[in-house]
């Protein structure tokens, strides 16, 4: 297997720039070109009213796993579409998302991910999803930053 030290460092740095990922506790556990594994510990703040992992957090884990898998082959990407299917109530002490690139092109990267709940030493698949990602510039353009900062959020 090829050395992935630089790729691991780049992805860890990218993950650290996302405030939501830091708050949620997303951690890149392992990766290879076209593949990534994320983990997240359970926290009460991640739960919905019945005590299961909130579907919004499930979607975020799947979106991030797909995006990070795409990053390993295409650099920075942005999701243009993603979908999630929940298979079972997500109950566990931790959650693991495994993302993989299905096909990478110059303009789009197709990726998929599975989400597992870890509980009492066992894993249970609780959700899966797919994403279409588009390679983007390393930093946002000044016009995009200005649009985001404008009061009505429209381009100047």
Secondary structure, 3 states (H helix, E strand, C coil): CCCCHHHHHHHHHHHHHCHHHHHHCCEEEEEECCEEEEEEECCHHHECCCCCECHHHHHHHHHHHHHHHHHHHHCCEEEEEEEEEECCCCCCCEEEEEEEEEEECCCCEEEEEEEEEEECCEEEEEEEEEEEEEECCCCCCHHHHHHHHCCCCCCC
